[in-house]
């Protein structure tokens, strides 16, 4: 798991919310446009790996497996 993916998973604890929208998750990339693009691809990968659930309208939540990985970070 790369650093951006770890930051995306850690975002849920940082924001203290069960569900985050993509704009909140972009904060894991800071103000760098390339890093924000990397966040977008990381979110897609984490969904494919079963660590994030797509909740619709650009909202995401951690799966049970995602919660375990996030705690291990």
Helices and strands as residue ranges (DSSP letters): H 3-15, E 19-21, H 22-26, G 27-29, H 33-48, E 52-56, E 59-62, H 64-71
